[in-house]
């Protein structure tokens, strides 16, 4: 079974802006997210500014984390 890309399913509008909003909602810094997903902080910075596309798995992770945090409050 082929799945649709998460990027299209989760992100509405400008992807890097939605990514930055999710990071803020989860209260994650570039370094904090980088540690969680095993990449360099500069990679997260590139995702955040739109220099590079954010991998779908990272968007899914942030979306899930934000959902859990909202449910906990």
N, C-alpha and C positions, 0 to 999 in steps of 0.2 A: 504494500500500500504506500503510495507516495503522499507525503504531507505537504501542505502549503507552507511557504516560508513564514516563520514567526514574525519576521520584520513587518510584513504586510498585515498580519493579523493583530499585532499588539500596538504598533506605532501608528498614530494618526498625526498628520502634519509633518513638520520637519523632524526627521529621525534624531538628529543630534540634539535638538532642543528637548524632545521628549525624553531622551536618554539623560540629559542634564537634570530635567525635572524629577525623574525617577531617582536619580542619585541624591538630589536634595531631599526628596521625600523620605528616603531611607537613611538620611544623614550620613552619607558616605563621602569621604574625600577621595581624590584620585588614588592616593596611596592605599587607602582602606579597601577600595574595590579591587585594586591591582593585586593585593595580597589574597583576596578571596577567590579571584579567578586566575591566579598564577601568571600574571603578565606584568610588564614594567609600568610604573606610574605614567611614563611618557606615552605609552600606548593608550591608556585611559584618557589622557589629555587629548590625543589625536581623535579619539572617538567623540569626545565631548565637544570639540570644536568643529567636527565634521570633516576633518582632514582624511579620516579613514572611516569606512562603514563599521558599525557596531555589529559583531556577530550575533546571529539570532539567539543562540544559547545564552549569551550574556543579557540580552534584552528580556528573555523569558525569566532568567534568574532574578533580575531586578524587579520585574513585574510581580513575580511570586512573592518576593521579599516585601514589596510595598503592600501587597494584598494582605499578607500575614500581619504586618505592622498595623494596618488600618483595623483589622479584625480584633487585634489585641487591645485597641484603645476604646 
